[in-house]
Amino acid sequence: MRHSLWLLLLWALAACTPPPLHQQQAYVFGTLVEISIYGAPDAQARQASAAVLARFDVLHRTLHAWQPSELSRLNAALARGERATVTPELAAMLRDAQVLSNRTNELFNPAIGGLIALWGFHSDAPQSHVPDAATLADWVRRQPRMADLSIGNDAVSSTNRAVQLDLGGYAKGRALDDAVTILKAHGIDNALVNIGGNVIALGTHGDRPWRVGIQHPRKPGTLATLDLHDGEAIGTSGDYQRYFEADGNRYSHLIDPRTGKPATGMQSVSVLVRGQHAGTRSDALSKPLFIDGARLAEHAARLGVADYLAVDAAGEIHISPALAARLR
């Protein structure tokens, strides 16, 4: 009898023990991706993670700016002045990016893919060559903008042949939002998805929120940590992710469309966003705050970003009051 009670107690304890944390990593969008799922059976977590990574792979192959993809085929047609047929999904993403670009006064501008390529960032290994001033001036004069695009349900054209699309500042955020949709469809209530520092939270990590770190742009380790609640996302733009150095200067992939040159006022900007499309908005809205960092607080207020942490070119840290109250 005592033996049976002991077995029953062991069974009860096992039944009350939550499933372990399931984590899966992959390399997509040119960066490390990590999916953490809490409180789900291993088989369910594995299936959900696989579905998320499959979606990431589709987005990667659809939106790649310099390898064969639906986006690169569209860019070739736009350069020829031709109308191109696209999938309704890509058309919808471009309309979304167009709205975000207009909202940021075109500081978030996916139409400057030609400039990004000119600086050598359309390759797996960035070049170490600064383009000549005349070529840069010509690009700036041609002013490629998302507003130049005419986007139908399944076709895209442009009034400006200089428009070359690069959705690198949009794709990771969109992937985060898609990941949440897929995880929920697979019955996952608690997860954290991290795409190279762009992070979104679903539910909690057991009896506490998900805890994340914000990377220091110049030193190993983190600037700070904070608890990320359900539906919140962090997007970071930094000059330490893709850059090269020439003549003692650092040139990053974050190009100011007004000058045609990499922005130099900031080392990194992280924003915390919550609500609908939090992943996409956190990714896109960190760009204008990085590019025009001298007016950080002004831009953040206009864009409705209450939570931000930035490190300027001199290494000084700027934290909004709302986010300061949450940082560790």
C-alpha positions as CSV (number, residue, x, y, z in Angstrom):
1,M,0.0,0.0,0.0
2,R,2.8,2.4,1.0
3,H,4.6,1.5,-2.3
4,S,1.4,2.3,-4.3
5,L,1.0,5.6,-2.6
6,W,4.6,6.5,-3.4
7,L,4.1,5.7,-7.1
8,L,0.9,7.7,-7.1
9,L,2.7,10.7,-5.6
10,L,5.5,10.5,-8.2
11,W,2.9,10.4,-11.0
12,A,1.1,13.4,-9.5
13,L,4.4,15.4,-9.3
14,A,5.3,14.5,-12.8
15,A,1.8,15.6,-14.0
16,C,2.2,18.9,-12.3
17,T,5.7,19.6,-13.6
18,P,5.5,21.9,-16.7
19,P,7.2,20.8,-19.9
20,P,10.7,22.1,-20.2
21,L,11.6,25.1,-22.2
22,H,12.0,24.2,-25.9
23,Q,14.5,26.2,-27.9
24,Q,15.4,26.0,-31.6
25,Q,18.0,28.0,-33.6
26,A,18.5,28.6,-37.3
27,Y,20.3,31.0,-39.6
28,V,17.9,33.1,-41.7
29,F,17.9,36.7,-43.0
30,G,21.6,36.6,-42.6
31,T,21.4,36.4,-38.8
32,L,20.8,34.0,-36.0
33,V,17.2,33.2,-35.2
34,E,16.1,31.6,-31.9
35,I,12.6,30.4,-31.0
36,S,11.9,29.7,-27.3
37,I,8.6,28.0,-26.3
38,Y,7.5,27.5,-22.8
39,G,4.9,25.1,-21.3
40,A,4.1,23.1,-24.4
41,P,4.7,19.3,-25.0
42,D,8.0,18.8,-26.9
43,A,6.3,17.4,-30.0
44,Q,3.9,20.3,-30.3
45,A,6.8,22.8,-29.7
46,R,8.9,21.2,-32.4
47,Q,6.1,21.2,-34.9
48,A,5.3,24.9,-34.2
49,S,9.0,25.9,-34.4
50,A,9.4,24.0,-37.7
51,A,6.4,25.9,-39.1
52,V,7.8,29.2,-38.1
53,L,11.2,28.5,-39.6
54,A,9.6,27.3,-42.8
55,R,7.8,30.7,-43.0
56,F,11.0,32.5,-42.4
57,D,12.6,30.6,-45.2
58,V,9.8,31.6,-47.6
59,L,10.1,35.3,-46.6
60,H,13.9,35.1,-47.0
61,R,13.6,33.6,-50.5
62,T,10.8,36.1,-51.5
63,L,12.4,39.3,-50.2
64,H,16.2,38.7,-50.8
65,A,17.5,41.9,-52.4
66,W,20.6,40.6,-54.2
67,Q,20.0,36.9,-54.8
68,P,17.3,35.5,-57.2
69,S,13.9,36.2,-55.5
70,E,10.5,37.7,-56.3
71,L,11.8,41.0,-55.1
72,S,15.0,41.0,-57.2
73,R,12.9,40.1,-60.3
74,L,10.6,43.1,-59.5
75,N,13.6,45.4,-59.2
76,A,14.9,44.3,-62.6
77,A,11.6,45.2,-64.1
78,L,11.4,48.5,-62.4
79,A,14.9,49.4,-63.6
80,R,13.7,48.7,-67.2
81,G,10.6,50.9,-66.6
82,E,8.3,47.9,-66.9
83,R,5.2,46.9,-65.0
84,A,5.8,43.7,-63.1
85,T,3.4,41.0,-62.0
86,V,3.8,40.1,-58.3
87,T,2.0,37.9,-55.8
88,P,-0.8,39.6,-53.8
89,E,1.2,39.0,-50.6
90,L,4.2,40.9,-51.9
91,A,1.9,43.7,-53.1
92,A,0.3,43.9,-49.7
93,M,3.8,44.1,-48.0
94,L,4.8,46.9,-50.3
95,R,1.7,48.9,-49.6
96,D,2.3,48.4,-45.9
97,A,5.9,49.6,-46.3
98,Q,4.7,52.5,-48.4
99,V,2.4,53.6,-45.5
100,L,5.3,53.3,-43.0
101,S,7.6,55.3,-45.3
102,N,5.1,58.1,-45.6
103,R,4.6,58.1,-41.8
104,T,8.3,58.6,-41.2
105,N,8.7,61.4,-43.8
106,E,10.6,58.8,-45.9
107,L,13.4,58.3,-43.4
108,F,12.3,54.7,-43.5
109,N,12.7,54.3,-47.3
110,P,12.9,50.8,-48.8
111,A,13.1,52.4,-52.3
112,I,16.9,53.2,-51.9
113,G,18.1,49.7,-52.5
114,G,20.3,51.1,-55.3
115,L,22.1,53.3,-52.8
116,I,22.5,50.4,-50.4
117,A,24.0,48.3,-53.3
118,L,26.3,51.2,-54.2
119,W,27.7,51.2,-50.7
120,G,28.5,47.5,-51.1
121,F,25.9,46.1,-48.8
122,H,24.2,43.9,-51.3
123,S,26.6,41.1,-50.7
124,D,27.3,38.6,-48.0
125,A,30.6,40.4,-47.1
126,P,30.5,44.2,-47.2
127,Q,33.1,46.0,-49.4
128,S,35.5,48.6,-48.0
129,H,35.1,51.3,-50.7
130,V,33.4,54.7,-50.4
131,P,31.5,55.6,-53.5
132,D,32.5,58.8,-55.3
133,A,30.7,62.0,-54.5
134,A,29.3,62.5,-58.0
135,T,27.6,59.1,-58.1
136,L,26.1,59.7,-54.7
137,A,24.8,63.1,-55.7
138,D,23.2,61.6,-58.8
139,W,21.3,59.1,-56.6
140,V,20.1,61.8,-54.2
141,R,19.0,63.9,-57.2
142,R,16.8,61.1,-58.5
143,Q,15.1,60.7,-55.1
144,P,13.8,57.2,-55.2
145,R,10.8,57.0,-52.9
146,M,8.1,54.5,-52.0
147,A,5.6,57.1,-53.2
148,D,6.9,56.5,-56.7
149,L,5.3,53.0,-56.7
150,S,1.9,52.2,-58.2
151,I,0.8,49.0,-56.4
152,G,-2.1,47.0,-57.6
153,N,-3.3,43.6,-56.2
154,D,-0.9,41.7,-58.4
155,A,1.2,44.2,-60.2
156,V,3.7,47.0,-59.4
157,S,5.2,49.8,-61.5
158,S,7.1,53.0,-60.8
159,T,7.3,56.4,-62.3
160,N,11.0,56.5,-61.2
161,R,13.5,54.0,-62.6
162,A,15.8,54.7,-59.7
163,V,13.5,52.9,-57.3
164,Q,15.2,49.6,-56.2
165,L,13.5,47.9,-53.3
166,D,15.3,46.6,-50.2
167,L,13.0,45.4,-47.5
168,G,15.8,44.6,-45.1
169,G,14.4,47.1,-42.6
170,Y,11.0,45.5,-42.8
171,A,11.4,41.8,-43.3
172,K,12.5,40.8,-39.8
173,G,9.7,42.7,-38.2
174,R,7.2,41.2,-40.5
175,A,8.6,37.7,-39.8
176,L,8.1,38.3,-36.0
177,D,4.4,39.1,-36.6
178,D,4.0,36.1,-38.8
179,A,5.7,33.9,-36.2
180,V,3.2,34.9,-33.5
181,T,0.3,34.1,-35.9
182,I,1.8,30.7,-36.6
183,L,2.6,29.9,-33.0
184,K,-1.0,30.7,-31.9
185,A,-2.4,28.6,-34.7
186,H,-0.3,25.7,-33.3
187,G,-1.8,26.2,-29.8
188,I,1.3,27.9,-28.4
189,D,0.5,30.4,-25.7
190,N,4.0,31.3,-24.5
191,A,7.0,32.0,-26.7
192,L,9.8,34.4,-27.4
193,V,11.1,34.9,-31.0
194,N,14.5,36.6,-31.6
195,I,15.7,37.4,-35.1
196,G,19.2,39.0,-34.7
197,G,18.1,41.2,-31.8
198,N,14.6,41.9,-33.1
199,V,12.4,40.3,-30.5
200,I,8.7,39.6,-29.9
201,A,7.0,38.0,-26.8
202,L,4.0,35.8,-26.7
203,G,2.6,35.1,-23.2
204,T,5.0,34.6,-20.4
205,H,8.0,32.5,-19.3
206,G,6.1,30.5,-16.6
207,D,5.2,32.7,-13.7
208,R,7.2,35.7,-15.0
209,P,7.5,37.8,-18.1
210,W,10.1,37.0,-20.8
211,R,13.4,38.8,-19.9
212,V,15.6,40.1,-22.7
213,G,18.8,42.1,-23.1
214,I,19.6,45.1,-25.3
215,Q,23.0,44.7,-26.8
216,H,25.8,47.2,-26.3
217,P,26.9,48.6,-29.7
218,R,30.6,48.7,-28.9
219,K,31.2,46.2,-26.0
220,P,30.4,42.6,-25.4
221,G,27.3,42.0,-23.4
222,T,24.2,44.1,-22.8
223,L,23.4,47.7,-22.0
224,A,20.3,46.7,-20.0
225,T,17.7,44.1,-19.5
226,L,13.9,44.4,-19.3
227,D,10.8,42.2,-18.9
228,L,9.0,41.9,-22.2
229,H,5.2,41.4,-21.9
230,D,2.7,39.6,-24.1
231,G,2.5,41.2,-27.5
232,E,5.5,43.5,-27.1
233,A,8.3,43.7,-29.6
234,I,11.8,45.3,-29.6
235,G,13.4,46.5,-32.8
236,T,17.0,47.7,-32.9
237,S,18.9,49.6,-35.6
238,G,22.7,49.7,-35.1
239,D,25.9,50.5,-36.9
240,Y,27.6,47.4,-35.6
241,Q,25.5,44.9,-37.5
242,R,26.6,45.5,-41.1
243,Y,29.4,47.9,-41.7
244,F,32.9,48.5,-43.0
245,E,35.7,50.8,-42.0
246,A,37.8,53.0,-44.4
247,D,40.3,55.7,-43.4
248,G,39.3,55.3,-39.8
249,N,35.6,55.9,-40.4
250,R,32.8,53.4,-39.9
251,Y,30.2,53.1,-42.6
252,S,27.0,51.2,-41.9
253,H,24.2,49.9,-44.0
254,L,21.8,52.4,-42.5
255,I,21.7,55.0,-45.3
256,D,20.2,58.5,-44.9
257,P,18.2,59.0,-48.1
258,R,18.6,62.7,-47.8
259,T,22.4,62.6,-48.2
260,G,22.9,59.2,-49.8
261,K,25.5,58.4,-47.1
262,P,25.4,56.2,-44.0
263,A,23.9,57.9,-41.0
264,T,26.6,58.7,-38.4
265,G,24.8,60.4,-35.4
266,M,23.9,57.1,-33.6
267,Q,25.6,53.8,-32.6
268,S,22.2,52.1,-31.9
269,V,18.6,52.8,-31.3
270,S,16.2,50.3,-29.8
271,V,12.4,50.8,-29.6
272,L,9.7,48.9,-27.7
273,V,6.3,48.7,-29.4
274,R,3.1,46.9,-28.4
275,G,-0.2,46.1,-30.1
276,Q,-1.1,45.2,-33.6
277,H,1.8,44.5,-36.0
278,A,4.3,45.3,-33.2
279,G,7.1,43.4,-34.8
280,T,6.8,45.2,-38.1
281,R,6.5,48.6,-36.5
282,S,9.4,48.1,-34.1
283,D,11.6,47.1,-37.0
284,A,10.6,50.0,-39.3
285,L,10.3,52.8,-36.7
286,S,13.8,52.3,-35.3
287,K,15.2,53.4,-38.6
288,P,14.1,57.1,-38.7
289,L,15.2,57.5,-35.0
290,F,18.6,56.2,-35.9
291,I,19.0,58.2,-39.1
292,D,18.0,61.5,-37.6
293,G,19.2,60.9,-34.1
294,A,19.8,64.6,-33.4
295,R,16.0,64.9,-33.1
296,L,15.4,61.6,-31.4
297,A,12.8,62.7,-28.8
298,E,10.9,64.8,-31.4
299,H,10.7,62.0,-33.9
300,A,9.8,59.5,-31.3
301,A,6.9,61.6,-30.0
302,R,5.6,62.2,-33.6
303,L,5.8,58.5,-34.3
304,G,4.1,57.5,-31.1
305,V,7.2,55.7,-29.8
306,A,7.2,56.2,-26.0
307,D,9.8,53.6,-25.2
308,Y,13.3,53.9,-26.6
309,L,17.0,53.5,-25.7
310,A,19.7,55.0,-27.9
311,V,23.4,55.4,-27.9
312,D,24.7,58.4,-29.8
313,A,28.0,58.6,-31.7
314,A,29.8,59.9,-28.6
315,G,28.6,56.9,-26.6
316,E,26.1,58.9,-24.5
317,I,23.0,56.9,-23.6
318,H,19.5,58.4,-24.1
319,I,16.5,56.6,-22.5
320,S,12.9,57.7,-22.6
321,P,11.2,58.1,-19.2
322,A,8.7,55.4,-20.0
323,L,11.4,52.8,-20.8
324,A,13.7,53.9,-18.0
325,A,11.1,52.8,-15.5
326,R,11.3,49.3,-16.8
327,L,15.0,48.8,-17.4
328,R,17.2,46.7,-15.1
